[in-house]
Amino acid sequence: MAGSERLIERDSLEFGRVAGLSDGVFAIAMTLLVLGLEVPDPSAAPLTEQLRDRIPNVIAFLLGFGLVANVWWTHHKFVGQLAAFDTGLLRLNLMFLGIVALAPFPTGMVGNAPTERWAVIPFIVLFVVLIALAVAMVGRAQALGLWRWPLSPALYRWVRLSWLAALGGMATAALVALVSPVAGLSVAALSGALVEPLIARRAPRGYAERS
């Protein structure tokens, strides 16, 4: 496995705490996203006008929630395939969770200014960093043999390809946002929704369970 590295085995209390912390951070971040939606004030402007003004915030919430939920699902499957965490993988996971915890902040910025580069680019870059950390975690697990069941080199290439394709999609979205923030958000949404299904269509048997 990982030589002299300290391992947190799957059947240990520590592994359960790491998995529980991971799910807890995702749950809190996904819940906090809704704080960007301000409740209308009946005593202020007409309700229809207030609801219309909040459409960008609702769209930002849906986009942020969808992207974070997609990242959670892939992270959930990743942890489910692990036999152990080593110290390095644990550090990468903590960095990953730190970025997840930041998600509500740039999502709120997008809701308030969806056509501004200063709001949109940090939102997209956050997911670029998340995916890059995920690629690093998958690579470390493969290099150290930390899987519950061995992942063949051929299947690993496809799993890694799916993450790299997602990374490329988000990086493209960030570049597009430099020219048009709204178009950048659209590319980010399409990347999150379409990359994985397209990769899965051509992937070998076993990919769906291990990606």
C-alpha positions in Angstrom: 0.0 0.0 0.0 1.6 3.2 1.1 4.9 2.0 2.6 5.7 3.7 5.9 2.8 6.2 5.6 0.3 6.1 8.5 -2.9 4.6 7.2 -6.5 5.3 8.4 -8.1 1.9 7.5 -11.7 1.7 6.3 -13.0 -0.2 9.3 -11.5 2.2 11.8 -13.4 4.9 13.8 -11.1 7.6 12.2 -12.1 6.6 8.7 -15.8 7.0 9.6 -15.0 10.4 11.1 -13.3 11.6 8.0 -16.2 10.4 5.8 -18.7 12.0 8.2 -16.8 15.3 8.2 -16.7 15.3 4.4 -20.5 14.8 4.1 -21.1 17.3 6.8 -19.1 20.0 5.1 -21.0 19.4 1.8 -24.3 19.4 3.6 -23.6 22.7 5.4 -22.2 24.4 2.2 -25.2 23.3 0.2 -27.6 24.6 2.9 -25.8 27.9 3.2 -26.3 28.5 -0.6 -29.9 29.3 0.1 -28.9 32.3 2.3 -28.3 34.2 -1.0 -32.1 34.2 -1.5 -33.6 37.2 0.3 -37.2 36.8 1.4 -39.5 39.4 -0.1 -40.8 42.2 2.1 -44.6 42.6 1.7 -44.4 46.2 2.9 -41.8 47.2 0.3 -42.1 47.1 -3.5 -44.8 45.0 -5.2 -44.2 41.2 -4.8 -43.9 40.6 -8.5 -41.2 43.2 -8.8 -39.3 41.8 -5.8 -39.5 38.3 -7.2 -38.3 39.5 -10.6 -35.3 41.2 -9.0 -34.4 38.0 -7.3 -34.3 35.9 -10.4 -30.4 36.2 -10.7 -30.1 35.0 -7.1 -32.4 32.0 -7.8 -30.4 31.1 -10.9 -27.1 31.4 -9.0 -28.5 29.2 -6.2 -29.6 26.5 -8.7 -26.3 26.6 -10.5 -24.2 26.6 -7.4 -26.3 23.8 -5.8 -26.2 21.7 -8.9 -22.4 22.0 -9.3 -21.7 21.3 -5.6 -24.1 18.4 -5.6 -22.3 16.9 -8.6 -18.9 17.3 -6.8 -20.4 15.7 -3.7 -21.7 12.7 -5.7 -18.3 12.0 -7.3 -16.5 12.5 -3.9 -19.0 10.2 -2.2 -18.3 7.5 -4.8 -14.5 8.1 -4.4 -14.6 7.6 -0.6 -16.8 4.6 -1.1 -14.0 3.0 -3.1 -11.2 3.7 -0.7 -9.7 1.0 1.6 -7.8 3.7 3.6 -6.6 7.3 3.8 -3.0 8.0 4.1 -1.7 11.2 5.6 -1.2 12.9 2.2 -4.6 11.9 0.9 -6.1 13.2 4.2 -4.4 16.6 3.7 -5.7 16.8 0.1 -9.2 15.9 1.3 -9.1 18.7 3.9 -8.0 21.2 1.3 -10.8 20.0 -0.9 -13.3 20.5 1.9 -12.0 23.9 2.6 -12.8 25.0 -1.0 -16.2 23.4 -0.8 -16.9 25.4 2.4 -16.2 28.6 0.4 -18.8 27.8 -2.3 -21.6 29.9 -0.8 -19.5 33.1 -0.9 -18.8 33.3 -4.7 -22.3 31.9 -5.4 -23.8 34.9 -3.6 -21.5 37.2 -5.6 -22.8 35.7 -8.8 -26.4 36.2 -7.6 -25.8 39.9 -6.9 -23.7 40.6 -10.1 -24.2 37.9 -12.7 -22.8 40.0 -15.5 -19.6 41.2 -13.8 -16.3 39.4 -14.2 -15.2 40.1 -10.6 -18.2 38.0 -9.5 -18.3 35.3 -12.0 -14.7 34.4 -12.5 -14.0 33.5 -8.7 -17.1 31.3 -8.8 -15.9 29.3 -11.8 -12.3 29.2 -10.5 -13.5 27.7 -7.3 -14.7 24.7 -9.2 -11.5 24.5 -11.3 -9.6 24.2 -8.0 -12.0 21.6 -6.6 -11.7 19.4 -9.7 -7.9 19.8 -9.8 -7.8 18.6 -6.1 -10.0 15.7 -7.0 -7.7 14.7 -9.8 -4.8 14.8 -7.3 -6.7 12.6 -4.8 -7.6 10.0 -7.4 -4.0 10.0 -8.6 -2.7 9.5 -5.1 -5.1 6.7 -4.3 -4.1 4.9 -7.5 -0.3 5.4 -7.0 -0.4 4.1 -3.4 -3.0 1.3 -4.0 -5.5 2.7 -1.5 -8.6 1.2 -3.3 -10.8 -1.4 -1.8 -10.5 -3.3 -5.1 -7.6 -2.8 -7.5 -8.3 -0.3 -10.3 -6.8 -1.5 -13.6 -4.5 0.9 -15.4 -7.0 1.0 -18.3 -10.0 1.8 -16.1 -7.9 4.3 -14.2 -7.1 6.2 -17.4 -10.9 6.5 -18.1 -11.6 7.7 -14.5 -8.8 10.2 -14.8 -10.0 11.3 -18.2 -13.4 12.1 -16.8 -11.9 14.4 -14.2 -9.5 16.0 -16.7 -12.4 16.6 -19.1 -14.4 18.3 -16.3 -11.4 20.3 -15.4 -10.9 21.4 -19.1 -14.6 22.3 -19.3 -14.4 24.5 -16.2 -11.1 26.1 -17.3 -12.8 26.9 -20.6 -15.7 28.5 -18.8 -13.3 30.7 -16.9 -11.6 31.9 -20.1 -15.0 32.5 -21.7 -16.1 34.5 -18.6 -13.2 36.9 -19.3 -15.1 38.0 -22.4 -18.7 37.3 -21.4 -19.5 36.4 -17.7 -23.0 35.1 -18.6 -21.6 32.9 -21.4 -18.9 31.7 -18.9 -21.7 30.6 -16.5 -23.5 28.8 -19.3 -20.4 26.9 -20.3 -19.8 26.0 -16.6 -23.4 24.7 -16.3 -23.1 22.7 -19.6 -19.7 21.3 -18.5 -21.1 20.1 -15.2 -24.2 18.5 -16.9 -22.7 17.0 -20.1 -19.1 16.0 -19.6 -19.7 12.9 -17.4 -22.5 11.4 -19.5 -20.5 11.8 -22.7 -17.4 10.1 -21.1 -19.5 7.3 -19.6 -20.9 6.4 -23.0 -17.5 5.3 -24.3 -16.0 4.1 -21.1 -15.3 0.3 -20.4 -17.4 -1.8 -18.1 -16.9 -1.0 -14.4 -16.4 2.7 -15.1 -19.8 3.8 -13.6 -19.0 2.1 -10.3 -15.5 3.5 -10.0 -15.7 7.1 -11.4 
